[in-house]
Structure formats: structure tokens, C-alpha cells
Amino acid sequence: MAGSVVWIVVVATLLAGIVALNVAVLRLNMQAEELERERNELATRQDQLEADLSRAAAAGRIETVAVRRNGLVEPVETTYVRLARGRE
């Protein structure tokens, strides 16, 4: 009789351990899914920001903003200045 009680306690302990292990694995899986969802959201946001940056950095847009907002004018002609060798 005492031997069977010991076996019942051993089996019950093992079953409780298995249940606890399954619960821990389930929690880790849920955390992994949450992190994967967050990673996907961040990747999408990064793509959006890169597209915004690309549009904002376009040369034509920068020139237009410089002319309209800051009153800059385009040069009519380009002049090159040849510098004499300086004193060393």
C-alpha cells in the first residue's frame, strides 16, 4: 500500500511538472507572436519613413521649396573663377 502511494505522488508530481512546462511554452509562444507582430509593424513604419524621406529629399522639391519659401533665385549664368596658386 505504501509503495502505491509513493508511485501516485511521483506520477502526480511528474504530471504537474508537465502541465507547468506546457504553460511556460504557451507563454513563450504568445510573447514570440507579440514580438513578431511588433517587428512587422516597425518594419512597415520604417518603410513609410524611408519613402517620406526619399520624397522630401528629391532635388526638384528642395529647389521648389528654396525658391518659394526662402526667396532664392536660380542663377542666370555660371561663372568659374580660376584661383592663382597661393603662398605656401
PDB file with one MODEL, atoms N, CA, C and O in Angstrom:
MODEL        1
ATOM      1  N   MET A   1       0.822  -1.196   0.000  1.00  0.00           N
ATOM      2  CA  MET A   1       0.000   0.000   0.000  1.00  0.00           C
ATOM      3  C   MET A   1       0.864   1.257   0.000  1.00  0.00           C
ATOM      4  O   MET A   1       0.566   2.204  -0.727  1.00  0.00           O
ATOM      5  N   ALA A   2       1.918   1.284   0.793  1.00  0.00           N
ATOM      6  CA  ALA A   2       2.782   2.457   0.885  1.00  0.00           C
ATOM      7  C   ALA A   2       3.521   2.674  -0.420  1.00  0.00           C
ATOM      8  O   ALA A   2       3.771   3.814  -0.811  1.00  0.00           O
ATOM      9  N   GLY A   3       3.876   1.580  -1.107  1.00  0.00           N
ATOM     10  CA  GLY A   3       4.572   1.696  -2.386  1.00  0.00           C
ATOM     11  C   GLY A   3       3.696   2.321  -3.450  1.00  0.00           C
ATOM     12  O   GLY A   3       4.181   3.093  -4.276  1.00  0.00           O
ATOM     13  N   SER A   4       2.405   1.998  -3.444  1.00  0.00           N
ATOM     14  CA  SER A   4       1.498   2.565  -4.437  1.00  0.00           C
ATOM     15  C   SER A   4       1.254   4.049  -4.185  1.00  0.00           C
ATOM     16  O   SER A   4       1.066   4.820  -5.126  1.00  0.00           O
ATOM     17  N   VAL A   5       1.258   4.450  -2.907  1.00  0.00           N
ATOM     18  CA  VAL A   5       1.090   5.872  -2.581  1.00  0.00           C
ATOM     19  C   VAL A   5       2.294   6.664  -3.097  1.00  0.00           C
ATOM     20  O   VAL A   5       2.146   7.776  -3.604  1.00  0.00           O
ATOM     21  N   VAL A   6       3.471   6.083  -2.961  1.00  0.00           N
ATOM     22  CA  VAL A   6       4.682   6.753  -3.441  1.00  0.00           C
ATOM     23  C   VAL A   6       4.600   6.933  -4.956  1.00  0.00           C
ATOM     24  O   VAL A   6       4.928   7.996  -5.483  1.00  0.00           O
ATOM     25  N   TRP A   7       4.162   5.889  -5.643  1.00  0.00           N
ATOM     26  CA  TRP A   7       4.034   5.979  -7.103  1.00  0.00           C
ATOM     27  C   TRP A   7       2.991   7.019  -7.511  1.00  0.00           C
ATOM     28  O   TRP A   7       3.178   7.744  -8.489  1.00  0.00           O
ATOM     29  N   ILE A   8       1.917   7.086  -6.776  1.00  0.00           N
ATOM     30  CA  ILE A   8       0.872   8.082  -7.080  1.00  0.00           C
ATOM     31  C   ILE A   8       1.440   9.489  -6.912  1.00  0.00           C
ATOM     32  O   ILE A   8       1.181  10.364  -7.738  1.00  0.00           O
ATOM     33  N   VAL A   9       2.205   9.709  -5.860  1.00  0.00           N
ATOM     34  CA  VAL A   9       2.808  11.025  -5.617  1.00  0.00           C
ATOM     35  C   VAL A   9       3.825  11.346  -6.724  1.00  0.00           C
ATOM     36  O   VAL A   9       3.873  12.475  -7.211  1.00  0.00           O
ATOM     37  N   VAL A  10       4.632  10.361  -7.118  1.00  0.00           N
ATOM     38  CA  VAL A  10       5.626  10.566  -8.169  1.00  0.00           C
ATOM     39  C   VAL A  10       4.945  10.908  -9.488  1.00  0.00           C
ATOM     40  O   VAL A  10       5.341  11.858 -10.163  1.00  0.00           O
ATOM     41  N   VAL A  11       3.919  10.136  -9.860  1.00  0.00           N
ATOM     42  CA  VAL A  11       3.202  10.388 -11.113  1.00  0.00           C
ATOM     43  C   VAL A  11       2.498  11.733 -11.069  1.00  0.00           C
ATOM     44  O   VAL A  11       2.509  12.462 -12.061  1.00  0.00           O
ATOM     45  N   ALA A  12       1.888  12.078  -9.948  1.00  0.00           N
ATOM     46  CA  ALA A  12       1.198  13.364  -9.817  1.00  0.00           C
ATOM     47  C   ALA A  12       2.201  14.514  -9.950  1.00  0.00           C
ATOM     48  O   ALA A  12       1.907  15.526 -10.587  1.00  0.00           O
ATOM     49  N   THR A  13       3.374  14.360  -9.353  1.00  0.00           N
ATOM     50  CA  THR A  13       4.408  15.391  -9.448  1.00  0.00           C
ATOM     51  C   THR A  13       4.883  15.542 -10.889  1.00  0.00           C
ATOM     52  O   THR A  13       5.048  16.659 -11.380  1.00  0.00           O
ATOM     53  N   LEU A  14       5.100  14.423 -11.561  1.00  0.00           N
ATOM     54  CA  LEU A  14       5.514  14.478 -12.961  1.00  0.00           C
ATOM     55  C   LEU A  14       4.450  15.131 -13.836  1.00  0.00           C
ATOM     56  O   LEU A  14       4.776  15.933 -14.710  1.00  0.00           O
ATOM     57  N   LEU A  15       3.207  14.803 -13.614  1.00  0.00           N
ATOM     58  CA  LEU A  15       2.122  15.413 -14.387  1.00  0.00           C
ATOM     59  C   LEU A  15       2.035  16.918 -14.121  1.00  0.00           C
ATOM     60  O   LEU A  15       1.817  17.702 -15.045  1.00  0.00           O
ATOM     61  N   ALA A  16       2.203  17.313 -12.874  1.00  0.00           N
ATOM     62  CA  ALA A  16       2.182  18.744 -12.547  1.00  0.00           C
ATOM     63  C   ALA A  16       3.345  19.451 -13.236  1.00  0.00           C
ATOM     64  O   ALA A  16       3.192  20.576 -13.712  1.00  0.00           O
ATOM     65  N   GLY A  17       4.496  18.803 -13.293  1.00  0.00           N
ATOM     66  CA  GLY A  17       5.640  19.382 -13.984  1.00  0.00           C
ATOM     67  C   GLY A  17       5.392  19.534 -15.472  1.00  0.00           C
ATOM     68  O   GLY A  17       5.766  20.545 -16.068  1.00  0.00           O
ATOM     69  N   ILE A  18       4.769  18.543 -16.072  1.00  0.00           N
ATOM     70  CA  ILE A  18       4.447  18.607 -17.498  1.00  0.00           C
ATOM     71  C   ILE A  18       3.469  19.738 -17.779  1.00  0.00           C
ATOM     72  O   ILE A  18       3.622  20.470 -18.757  1.00  0.00           O
ATOM     73  N   VAL A  19       2.470  19.879 -16.926  1.00  0.00           N
ATOM     74  CA  VAL A  19       1.489  20.964 -17.094  1.00  0.00           C
ATOM     75  C   VAL A  19       2.187  22.318 -16.955  1.00  0.00           C
ATOM     76  O   VAL A  19       1.934  23.227 -17.745  1.00  0.00           O
ATOM     77  N   ALA A  20       3.054  22.456 -15.970  1.00  0.00           N
ATOM     78  CA  ALA A  20       3.772  23.727 -15.778  1.00  0.00           C
ATOM     79  C   ALA A  20       4.657  24.017 -16.982  1.00  0.00           C
ATOM     80  O   ALA A  20       4.740  25.165 -17.421  1.00  0.00           O
ATOM     81  N   LEU A  21       5.316  23.008 -17.519  1.00  0.00           N
ATOM     82  CA  LEU A  21       6.155  23.175 -18.693  1.00  0.00           C
ATOM     83  C   LEU A  21       5.329  23.606 -19.894  1.00  0.00           C
ATOM     84  O   LEU A  21       5.743  24.495 -20.638  1.00  0.00           O
ATOM     85  N   ASN A  22       4.179  22.998 -20.096  1.00  0.00           N
ATOM     86  CA  ASN A  22       3.297  23.382 -21.203  1.00  0.00           C
ATOM     87  C   ASN A  22       2.812  24.822 -21.072  1.00  0.00           C
ATOM     88  O   ASN A  22       2.720  25.544 -22.065  1.00  0.00           O
ATOM     89  N   VAL A  23       2.506  25.232 -19.854  1.00  0.00           N
ATOM     90  CA  VAL A  23       2.073  26.618 -19.623  1.00  0.00           C
ATOM     91  C   VAL A  23       3.214  27.581 -19.955  1.00  0.00           C
ATOM     92  O   VAL A  23       2.987  28.618 -20.578  1.00  0.00           O
ATOM     93  N   ALA A  24       4.423  27.247 -19.547  1.00  0.00           N
ATOM     94  CA  ALA A  24       5.577  28.104 -19.838  1.00  0.00           C
ATOM     95  C   ALA A  24       5.811  28.196 -21.338  1.00  0.00           C
ATOM     96  O   ALA A  24       6.087  29.283 -21.846  1.00  0.00           O
ATOM     97  N   VAL A  25       5.709  27.092 -22.054  1.00  0.00           N
ATOM     98  CA  VAL A  25       5.889  27.099 -23.506  1.00  0.00           C
ATOM     99  C   VAL A  25       4.803  27.936 -24.165  1.00  0.00           C
ATOM    100  O   VAL A  25       5.085  28.690 -25.097  1.00  0.00           O
ATOM    101  N   LEU A  26       3.586  27.817 -23.704  1.00  0.00           N
ATOM    102  CA  LEU A  26       2.479  28.607 -24.252  1.00  0.00           C
ATOM    103  C   LEU A  26       2.739  30.097 -24.056  1.00  0.00           C
ATOM    104  O   LEU A  26       2.506  30.885 -24.973  1.00  0.00           O
ATOM    105  N   ARG A  27       3.212  30.494 -22.887  1.00  0.00           N
ATOM    106  CA  ARG A  27       3.515  31.907 -22.630  1.00  0.00           C
ATOM    107  C   ARG A  27       4.626  32.401 -23.556  1.00  0.00           C
ATOM    108  O   ARG A  27       4.546  33.501 -24.102  1.00  0.00           O
ATOM    109  N   LEU A  28       5.662  31.579 -23.728  1.00  0.00           N
ATOM    110  CA  LEU A  28       6.751  31.973 -24.621  1.00  0.00           C
ATOM    111  C   LEU A  28       6.263  32.115 -26.062  1.00  0.00           C
ATOM    112  O   LEU A  28       6.679  33.030 -26.773  1.00  0.00           O
ATOM    113  N   ASN A  29       5.393  31.225 -26.487  1.00  0.00           N
ATOM    114  CA  ASN A  29       4.838  31.322 -27.840  1.00  0.00           C
ATOM    115  C   ASN A  29       4.018  32.601 -28.009  1.00  0.00           C
ATOM    116  O   ASN A  29       4.083  33.254 -29.050  1.00  0.00           O
ATOM    117  N   MET A  30       3.261  32.945 -26.995  1.00  0.00           N
ATOM    118  CA  MET A  30       2.463  34.172 -27.062  1.00  0.00           C
ATOM    119  C   MET A  30       3.377  35.395 -27.129  1.00  0.00           C
ATOM    120  O   MET A  30       3.105  36.331 -27.881  1.00  0.00           O
ATOM    121  N   GLN A  31       4.456  35.392 -26.349  1.00  0.00           N
ATOM    122  CA  GLN A  31       5.401  36.507 -26.386  1.00  0.00           C
ATOM    123  C   GLN A  31       6.087  36.589 -27.749  1.00  0.00           C
ATOM    124  O   GLN A  31       6.290  37.679 -28.283  1.00  0.00           O
ATOM    125  N   ALA A  32       6.438  35.444 -28.301  1.00  0.00           N
ATOM    126  CA  ALA A  32       7.088  35.423 -29.615  1.00  0.00           C
ATOM    127  C   ALA A  32       6.154  35.977 -30.685  1.00  0.00           C
ATOM    128  O   ALA A  32       6.591  36.727 -31.558  1.00  0.00           O
ATOM    129  N   GLU A  33       4.874  35.618 -30.628  1.00  0.00           N
ATOM    130  CA  GLU A  33       3.905  36.133 -31.594  1.00  0.00           C
ATOM    131  C   GLU A  33       3.736  37.641 -31.453  1.00  0.00           C
ATOM    132  O   GLU A  33       3.634  38.357 -32.450  1.00  0.00           O
ATOM    133  N   GLU A  34       3.708  38.116 -30.218  1.00  0.00           N
ATOM    134  CA  GLU A  34       3.577  39.558 -29.973  1.00  0.00           C
ATOM    135  C   GLU A  34       4.801  40.301 -30.508  1.00  0.00           C
ATOM    136  O   GLU A  34       4.666  41.354 -31.131  1.00  0.00           O
ATOM    137  N   LEU A  35       5.985  39.760 -30.268  1.00  0.00           N
ATOM    138  CA  LEU A  35       7.204  40.393 -30.768  1.00  0.00           C
ATOM    139  C   LEU A  35       7.251  40.367 -32.293  1.00  0.00           C
ATOM    140  O   LEU A  35       7.710  41.330 -32.909  1.00  0.00           O
ATOM    141  N   GLU A  36       6.795  39.307 -32.898  1.00  0.00           N
ATOM    142  CA  GLU A  36       6.762  39.221 -34.362  1.00  0.00           C
ATOM    143  C   GLU A  36       5.794  40.259 -34.939  1.00  0.00           C
ATOM    144  O   GLU A  36       6.088  40.892 -35.953  1.00  0.00           O
ATOM    145  N   ARG A  37       4.653  40.428 -34.293  1.00  0.00           N
ATOM    146  CA  ARG A  37       3.679  41.430 -34.734  1.00  0.00           C
ATOM    147  C   ARG A  37       4.285  42.831 -34.616  1.00  0.00           C
ATOM    148  O   ARG A  37       4.142  43.654 -35.520  1.00  0.00           O
ATOM    149  N   GLU A  38       4.958  43.092 -33.500  1.00  0.00           N
ATOM    150  CA  GLU A  38       5.579  44.402 -33.294  1.00  0.00           C
ATOM    151  C   GLU A  38       6.695  44.636 -34.317  1.00  0.00           C
ATOM    152  O   GLU A  38       6.841  45.745 -34.832  1.00  0.00           O
ATOM    153  N   ARG A  39       7.480  43.598 -34.612  1.00  0.00           N
ATOM    154  CA  ARG A  39       8.544  43.722 -35.599  1.00  0.00           C
ATOM    155  C   ARG A  39       7.970  44.054 -36.973  1.00  0.00           C
ATOM    156  O   ARG A  39       8.520  44.886 -37.694  1.00  0.00           O
ATOM    157  N   ASN A  40       6.871  43.410 -37.331  1.00  0.00           N
ATOM    158  CA  ASN A  40       6.225  43.696 -38.617  1.00  0.00           C
ATOM    159  C   ASN A  40       5.714  45.130 -38.678  1.00  0.00           C
ATOM    160  O   ASN A  40       5.850  45.799 -39.703  1.00  0.00           O
ATOM    161  N   GLU A  41       5.128  45.601 -37.585  1.00  0.00           N
ATOM    162  CA  GLU A  41       4.642  46.980 -37.539  1.00  0.00           C
ATOM    163  C   GLU A  41       5.802  47.972 -37.683  1.00  0.00           C
ATOM    164  O   GLU A  41       5.691  48.967 -38.399  1.00  0.00           O
ATOM    165  N   LEU A  42       6.912  47.690 -36.996  1.00  0.00           N
ATOM    166  CA  LEU A  42       8.072  48.575 -37.078  1.00  0.00           C
ATOM    167  C   LEU A  42       8.690  48.565 -38.472  1.00  0.00           C
ATOM    168  O   LEU A  42       9.135  49.603 -38.961  1.00  0.00           O
ATOM    169  N   ALA A  43       8.719  47.408 -39.108  1.00  0.00           N
ATOM    170  CA  ALA A  43       9.256  47.329 -40.472  1.00  0.00           C
ATOM    171  C   ALA A  43       8.386  48.129 -41.432  1.00  0.00           C
ATOM    172  O   ALA A  43       8.900  48.821 -42.311  1.00  0.00           O
ATOM    173  N   THR A  44       7.077  48.038 -41.267  1.00  0.00           N
ATOM    174  CA  THR A  44       6.157  48.810 -42.105  1.00  0.00           C
ATOM    175  C   THR A  44       6.351  50.303 -41.876  1.00  0.00           C
ATOM    176  O   THR A  44       6.373  51.082 -42.828  1.00  0.00           O
ATOM    177  N   ARG A  45       6.492  50.700 -40.618  1.00  0.00           N
ATOM    178  CA  ARG A  45       6.702  52.112 -40.294  1.00  0.00           C
ATOM    179  C   ARG A  45       8.029  52.602 -40.868  1.00  0.00           C
ATOM    180  O   ARG A  45       8.106  53.720 -41.378  1.00  0.00           O
ATOM    181  N   GLN A  46       9.076  51.776 -40.791  1.00  0.00           N
ATOM    182  CA  GLN A  46      10.367  52.153 -41.352  1.00  0.00           C
ATOM    183  C   GLN A  46      10.261  52.350 -42.862  1.00  0.00           C
ATOM    184  O   GLN A  46      10.833  53.296 -43.403  1.00  0.00           O
ATOM    185  N   ASP A  47       9.537  51.470 -43.544  1.00  0.00           N
ATOM    186  CA  ASP A  47       9.347  51.622 -44.985  1.00  0.00           C
ATOM    187  C   ASP A  47       8.637  52.937 -45.307  1.00  0.00           C
ATOM    188  O   ASP A  47       8.994  53.628 -46.261  1.00  0.00           O
ATOM    189  N   GLN A  48       7.626  53.276 -44.497  1.00  0.00           N
ATOM    190  CA  GLN A  48       6.906  54.527 -44.707  1.00  0.00           C
ATOM    191  C   GLN A  48       7.831  55.730 -44.507  1.00  0.00           C
ATOM    192  O   GLN A  48       7.801  56.683 -45.286  1.00  0.00           O
ATOM    193  N   LEU A  49       8.648  55.678 -43.462  1.00  0.00           N
ATOM    194  CA  LEU A  49       9.562  56.787 -43.187  1.00  0.00           C
ATOM    195  C   LEU A  49      10.626  56.916 -44.275  1.00  0.00           C
ATOM    196  O   LEU A  49      10.995  58.028 -44.652  1.00  0.00           O
ATOM    197  N   GLU A  50      11.113  55.802 -44.772  1.00  0.00           N
ATOM    198  CA  GLU A  50      12.098  55.853 -45.858  1.00  0.00           C
ATOM    199  C   GLU A  50      11.487  56.456 -47.119  1.00  0.00           C
ATOM    200  O   GLU A  50      12.142  57.225 -47.822  1.00  0.00           O
ATOM    201  N   ALA A  51      10.237  56.108 -47.404  1.00  0.00           N
ATOM    202  CA  ALA A  51       9.559  56.691 -48.563  1.00  0.00           C
ATOM    203  C   ALA A  51       9.355  58.189 -48.369  1.00  0.00           C
ATOM    204  O   ALA A  51       9.555  58.970 -49.299  1.00  0.00           O
ATOM    205  N   ASP A  52       8.958  58.593 -47.163  1.00  0.00           N
ATOM    206  CA  ASP A  52       8.794  60.025 -46.867  1.00  0.00           C
ATOM    207  C   ASP A  52      10.110  60.766 -47.018  1.00  0.00           C
ATOM    208  O   ASP A  52      10.147  61.859 -47.584  1.00  0.00           O
ATOM    209  N   LEU A  53      11.183  60.184 -46.521  1.00  0.00           N
ATOM    210  CA  LEU A  53      12.498  60.805 -46.624  1.00  0.00           C
ATOM    211  C   LEU A  53      12.931  60.934 -48.079  1.00  0.00           C
ATOM    212  O   LEU A  53      13.504  61.949 -48.474  1.00  0.00           O
ATOM    213  N   SER A  54      12.662  59.920 -48.860  1.00  0.00           N
ATOM    214  CA  SER A  54      13.028  59.950 -50.273  1.00  0.00           C
ATOM    215  C   SER A  54      12.288  61.070 -50.999  1.00  0.00           C
ATOM    216  O   SER A  54      12.874  61.798 -51.801  1.00  0.00           O
ATOM    217  N   ARG A  55      10.988  61.199 -50.708  1.00  0.00           N
ATOM    218  CA  ARG A  55      10.206  62.269 -51.329  1.00  0.00           C
ATOM    219  C   ARG A  55      10.698  63.643 -50.870  1.00  0.00           C
ATOM    220  O   ARG A  55      10.788  64.576 -51.667  1.00  0.00           O
ATOM    221  N   ALA A  56      11.013  63.756 -49.590  1.00  0.00           N
ATOM    222  CA  ALA A  56      11.434  65.045 -49.048  1.00  0.00           C
ATOM    223  C   ALA A  56      12.808  65.451 -49.569  1.00  0.00           C
ATOM    224  O   ALA A  56      13.107  66.642 -49.660  1.00  0.00           O
ATOM    225  N   ALA A  57      13.632  64.490 -49.905  1.00  0.00           N
ATOM    226  CA  ALA A  57      14.995  64.794 -50.330  1.00  0.00           C
ATOM    227  C   ALA A  57      15.125  64.938 -51.847  1.00  0.00           C
ATOM    228  O   ALA A  57      16.224  65.161 -52.353  1.00  0.00           O
ATOM    229  N   ALA A  58      14.034  64.815 -52.562  1.00  0.00           N
ATOM    230  CA  ALA A  58      14.101  64.929 -54.025  1.00  0.00           C
ATOM    231  C   ALA A  58      14.612  66.315 -54.402  1.00  0.00           C
ATOM    232  O   ALA A  58      14.164  67.320 -53.850  1.00  0.00           O
ATOM    233  N   ALA A  59      15.548  66.364 -55.342  1.00  0.00           N
ATOM    234  CA  ALA A  59      16.192  67.630 -55.712  1.00  0.00           C
ATOM    235  C   ALA A  59      15.185  68.656 -56.208  1.00  0.00           C
ATOM    236  O   ALA A  59      15.278  69.827 -55.838  1.00  0.00           O
ATOM    237  N   GLY A  60      14.244  68.261 -57.019  1.00  0.00           N
ATOM    238  CA  GLY A  60      13.242  69.195 -57.533  1.00  0.00           C
ATOM    239  C   GLY A  60      12.419  69.813 -56.427  1.00  0.00           C
ATOM    240  O   GLY A  60      12.110  71.004 -56.463  1.00  0.00           O
ATOM    241  N   ARG A  61      12.067  69.012 -55.452  1.00  0.00           N
ATOM    242  CA  ARG A  61      11.273  69.521 -54.339  1.00  0.00           C
ATOM    243  C   ARG A  61      12.087  70.510 -53.510  1.00  0.00           C
ATOM    244  O   ARG A  61      11.576  71.555 -53.106  1.00  0.00           O
ATOM    245  N   ILE A  62      13.342  70.181 -53.259  1.00  0.00           N
ATOM    246  CA  ILE A  62      14.198  71.072 -52.475  1.00  0.00           C
ATOM    247  C   ILE A  62      14.362  72.404 -53.187  1.00  0.00           C
ATOM    248  O   ILE A  62      14.309  73.459 -52.555  1.00  0.00           O
ATOM    249  N   GLU A  63      14.559  72.363 -54.486  1.00  0.00           N
ATOM    250  CA  GLU A  63      14.707  73.593 -55.263  1.00  0.00           C
ATOM    251  C   GLU A  63      13.430  74.419 -55.196  1.00  0.00           C
ATOM    252  O   GLU A  63      13.488  75.633 -55.002  1.00  0.00           O
ATOM    253  N   THR A  64      12.282  73.776 -55.353  1.00  0.00           N
ATOM    254  CA  THR A  64      11.000  74.483 -55.300  1.00  0.00           C
ATOM    255  C   THR A  64      10.788  75.134 -53.943  1.00  0.00           C
ATOM    256  O   THR A  64      10.365  76.287 -53.864  1.00  0.00           O
ATOM    257  N   VAL A  65      11.079  74.402 -52.881  1.00  0.00           N
ATOM    258  CA  VAL A  65      10.924  74.954 -51.537  1.00  0.00           C
ATOM    259  C   VAL A  65      11.878  76.116 -51.337  1.00  0.00           C
ATOM    260  O   VAL A  65      11.505  77.120 -50.731  1.00  0.00           O
ATOM    261  N   ALA A  66      13.103  76.001 -51.834  1.00  0.00           N
ATOM    262  CA  ALA A  66      14.082  77.077 -51.672  1.00  0.00           C
ATOM    263  C   ALA A  66      13.618  78.343 -52.387  1.00  0.00           C
ATOM    264  O   ALA A  66      13.784  79.445 -51.865  1.00  0.00           O
ATOM    265  N   VAL A  67      13.051  78.195 -53.552  1.00  0.00           N
ATOM    266  CA  VAL A  67      12.601  79.361 -54.315  1.00  0.00           C
ATOM    267  C   VAL A  67      11.355  79.963 -53.677  1.00  0.00           C
ATOM    268  O   VAL A  67      11.302  81.173 -53.457  1.00  0.00           O
ATOM    269  N   ARG A  68      10.364  79.149 -53.379  1.00  0.00           N
ATOM    270  CA  ARG A  68       9.092  79.676 -52.853  1.00  0.00           C
ATOM    271  C   ARG A  68       9.200  80.171 -51.422  1.00  0.00           C
ATOM    272  O   ARG A  68       8.764  81.280 -51.113  1.00  0.00           O
ATOM    273  N   ARG A  69       9.765  79.372 -50.565  1.00  0.00           N
ATOM    274  CA  ARG A  69       9.751  79.683 -49.151  1.00  0.00           C
ATOM    275  C   ARG A  69      10.844  80.670 -48.757  1.00  0.00           C
ATOM    276  O   ARG A  69      10.623  81.535 -47.909  1.00  0.00           O
ATOM    277  N   ASN A  70      12.006  80.548 -49.360  1.00  0.00           N
ATOM    278  CA  ASN A  70      13.142  81.360 -48.929  1.00  0.00           C
ATOM    279  C   ASN A  70      13.497  82.464 -49.913  1.00  0.00           C
ATOM    280  O   ASN A  70      14.414  83.245 -49.661  1.00  0.00           O
ATOM    281  N   GLY A  71      12.784  82.537 -51.027  1.00  0.00           N
ATOM    282  CA  GLY A  71      13.026  83.604 -51.976  1.00  0.00           C
ATOM    283  C   GLY A  71      14.335  83.465 -52.749  1.00  0.00           C
ATOM    284  O   GLY A  71      14.832  84.446 -53.303  1.00  0.00           O
ATOM    285  N   LEU A  72      14.882  82.292 -52.792  1.00  0.00           N
ATOM    286  CA  LEU A  72      16.120  82.105 -53.543  1.00  0.00           C
ATOM    287  C   LEU A  72      15.814  82.093 -55.035  1.00  0.00           C
ATOM    288  O   LEU A  72      14.730  81.694 -55.461  1.00  0.00           O
ATOM    289  N   VAL A  73      16.770  82.530 -55.803  1.00  0.00           N
ATOM    290  CA  VAL A  73      16.586  82.560 -57.252  1.00  0.00           C
ATOM    291  C   VAL A  73      17.626  81.657 -57.896  1.00  0.00           C
ATOM    292  O   VAL A  73      18.707  81.424 -57.355  1.00  0.00           O
ATOM    293  N   GLU A  74      17.268  81.169 -59.046  1.00  0.00           N
ATOM    294  CA  GLU A  74      18.198  80.332 -59.779  1.00  0.00           C
ATOM    295  C   GLU A  74      19.218  81.221 -60.464  1.00  0.00           C
ATOM    296  O   GLU A  74      18.864  82.297 -60.945  1.00  0.00           O
ATOM    297  N   PRO A  75      20.470  80.804 -60.521  1.00  0.00           N
ATOM    298  CA  PRO A  75      21.469  81.636 -61.203  1.00  0.00           C
ATOM    299  C   PRO A  75      21.192  81.685 -62.692  1.00  0.00           C
ATOM    300  O   PRO A  75      20.799  80.688 -63.298  1.00  0.00           O
ATOM    301  N   VAL A  76      21.403  82.858 -63.274  1.00  0.00           N
ATOM    302  CA  VAL A  76      21.189  83.031 -64.698  1.00  0.00           C
ATOM    303  C   VAL A  76      22.359  82.434 -65.462  1.00  0.00           C
ATOM    304  O   VAL A  76      22.169  81.796 -66.498  1.00  0.00           O
ATOM    305  N   GLU A  77      23.552  82.636 -64.962  1.00  0.00           N
ATOM    306  CA  GLU A  77      24.722  82.075 -65.611  1.00  0.00           C
ATOM    307  C   GLU A  77      25.687  81.574 -64.545  1.00  0.00           C
ATOM    308  O   GLU A  77      25.649  82.004 -63.392  1.00  0.00           O
ATOM    309  N   THR A  78      26.524  80.685 -64.948  1.00  0.00           N
ATOM    310  CA  THR A  78      27.520  80.142 -64.032  1.00  0.00           C
ATOM    311  C   THR A  78      28.868  80.725 -64.393  1.00  0.00           C
ATOM    312  O   THR A  78      29.270  80.714 -65.556  1.00  0.00           O
ATOM    313  N   THR A  79      29.562  81.233 -63.394  1.00  0.00           N
ATOM    314  CA  THR A  79      30.886  81.812 -63.602  1.00  0.00           C
ATOM    315  C   THR A  79      31.893  80.992 -62.813  1.00  0.00           C
ATOM    316  O   THR A  79      31.691  80.686 -61.638  1.00  0.00           O
ATOM    317  N   TYR A  80      32.969  80.646 -63.478  1.00  0.00           N
ATOM    318  CA  TYR A  80      34.033  79.898 -62.825  1.00  0.00           C
ATOM    319  C   TYR A  80      35.184  80.852 -62.552  1.00  0.00           C
ATOM    320  O   TYR A  80      35.531  81.663 -63.410  1.00  0.00           O
ATOM    321  N   VAL A  81      35.761  80.769 -61.403  1.00  0.00           N
ATOM    322  CA  VAL A  81      36.869  81.628 -61.015  1.00  0.00           C
ATOM    323  C   VAL A  81      38.101  80.756 -60.918  1.00  0.00           C
ATOM    324  O   VAL A  81      38.106  79.728 -60.241  1.00  0.00           O
ATOM    325  N   ARG A  82      39.153  81.187 -61.610  1.00  0.00           N
ATOM    326  CA  ARG A  82      40.398  80.457 -61.587  1.00  0.00           C
ATOM    327  C   ARG A  82      41.270  81.100 -60.501  1.00  0.00           C
ATOM    328  O   ARG A  82      41.560  82.295 -60.551  1.00  0.00           O
ATOM    329  N   LEU A  83      41.667  80.320 -59.557  1.00  0.00           N
ATOM    330  CA  LEU A  83      42.473  80.845 -58.449  1.00  0.00           C
ATOM    331  C   LEU A  83      43.957  80.660 -58.749  1.00  0.00           C
ATOM    332  O   LEU A  83      44.394  79.618 -59.238  1.00  0.00           O
ATOM    333  N   ALA A  84      44.715  81.713 -58.437  1.00  0.00           N
ATOM    334  CA  ALA A  84      46.162  81.628 -58.606  1.00  0.00           C
ATOM    335  C   ALA A  84      46.719  80.765 -57.487  1.00  0.00           C
ATOM    336  O   ALA A  84      46.129  80.643 -56.414  1.00  0.00           O
ATOM    337  N   ARG A  85      47.852  80.181 -57.764  1.00  0.00           N
ATOM    338  CA  ARG A  85      48.479  79.363 -56.714  1.00  0.00           C
ATOM    339  C   ARG A  85      48.763  80.242 -55.507  1.00  0.00           C
ATOM    340  O   ARG A  85      49.360  81.310 -55.636  1.00  0.00           O
ATOM    341  N   GLY A  86      48.346  79.802 -54.365  1.00  0.00           N
ATOM    342  CA  GLY A  86      48.526  80.584 -53.146  1.00  0.00           C
ATOM    343  C   GLY A  86      49.922  80.453 -52.587  1.00  0.00           C
ATOM    344  O   GLY A  86      50.717  79.623 -53.028  1.00  0.00           O
ATOM    345  N   ARG A  87      50.201  81.277 -51.621  1.00  0.00           N
ATOM    346  CA  ARG A  87      51.502  81.216 -50.950  1.00  0.00           C
ATOM    347  C   ARG A  87      51.506  80.027 -50.016  1.00  0.00           C
ATOM    348  O   ARG A  87      50.519  79.776 -49.325  1.00  0.00           O
ATOM    349  N   GLU A  88      52.561  79.320 -49.987  1.00  0.00           N
ATOM    350  CA  GLU A  88      52.618  78.131 -49.141  1.00  0.00           C
ATOM    351  C   GLU A  88      53.490  78.352 -47.957  1.00  0.00           C
ATOM    352  O   GLU A  88      53.653  77.451 -47.134  1.00  0.00           O
TER     353      GLU A  88
ENDMDL
END
